[in-house]
Amino acid sequence: MASNPHIWLTPFHEAELANGIGQQVFRGLMSEADADRTYKNIVANRSAWVLVDLPDSVFRTAVDLARTHVPRLGTRTLDSIHVACALELEAQQFWTFDERQAKLAKAAGLKVS
C-alpha cells in the first residue's frame, strides 16, 4: 500500500457512510451522540479524501458486473455499484468488510483488502 493512498469519496459513498452510521444506531451498536461525532469527524477530515463525481459509465459497468457475476455470487445492486465505482475510477485497491462485495471485486480483477 502506498504511504499516502488516495481515498475517493463520491456522493454515492457519502450516502453509504451516512446510512451505515445510521444503521449502527438502529441496531443499538452506536449511540446517536456517537453517530453524530463520527459523522462530524468524517466531515472535518474531508481533506483526507479525494472528492470525485461518479463517472457516467458507473451504472453501465454495474449492469455488466451484475449480468456476469450475480448469478454465481449473489451480490446486490449496491455491491455492483461499489465495484463499478472502483473500476471506473481505476482504483489500485478495494477496501470492504462485505464478503460478497469482496468476491465480486476479486472476480472483476481488483486487489481487495
N, C-alpha and C positions, 0 to 999 in steps of 0.2 A: 504494500500500500504506500502511496506517495506520502511524504511527510506533511504536505499541505493539500489534502484532497479537496476537490470541488464538490460540494453537495448542493444539488439543484433543488429549488423549491418552485413548483409550478402552482397555479391556482388550484389544480386538482389535488396536489399534495397538501396544500394548506387546508383544504376542506377535509381531507382524510385525517390530518393531525387534529383538527378541532373535533371531528366526530370520534376519533379514537380516545381523546381525553374525556369527552362526554360519556362514552361507553364505560370508561373506568369508574366514573361517578355512578352511573346507572347500576353497575354491578357491585357497588359498595366497596370497590378496591381503592378509591381515592375520594377524599372529601371535596366539596365544592370549593373550599378555600385553597386546597392543594391544586385543584384543577385550574383555578384562576391564576395562581402563582406560576404554574407550569406554562400556561399559555402566554402569560406576560413575559416569562423568561425567553420563550421562543421568539416573541416579537422583539424583545430587547436585544437579542443576539442575531438579528436578521443579517448583520454584516458577515456572519459565518456562512451564510447561504448564498448561492448564486441564483438570483431571481430570474426565471425564464418563463416565457409563454409556451403553451403546448403547441408543438408543430401541427399544422393542419393534417399531416399524414398519420397522426397517432391513431385515430379511430379506424382508418383503413388497415393499419398494421394490427390493431387489436382484433379486427374481424378475421384477418388472415391467421393470426395465432389461434383464435377460437376454433376456426374450421380445421386447422391442422392438429391441434393438441388437446382440445377439450374432450373429445370422445374417449381419449385414453387416460387423461389426467383428472378430469372432473373439475377443472378450475372454473372460477366465477368470472363474470364480466369485468369486475374491478381488478382482478388479477391480470387479465389480459391487457387492460388499460395501463396498469403499472408497468408491466413488462414492455409494452409498446412504447411508453414514455422513455424508458431506459434505452431501448433500441434506437429510437428516432433521435435521441439526444447523444447517441454514441457513448453511452456510459462505459467506463472501464471496469466498474464493479457494481453489483446489485446487492443491496442490503435488505434483508427481510427476516422476520421471525415466523412467517407463514410457510408451512411445509409445502402446500400445494403451489403457492406462488413461486417458491424456490425451485420446485420441479419444473414449472413452466419456464422460468428464466434460464435454467440449465438447458432445457430442451431447445430454447431459442439461441443458445450459444453464449450466454452471458456468464461471467465469473460471479459466483454467488458467495456472499458472506453471511 
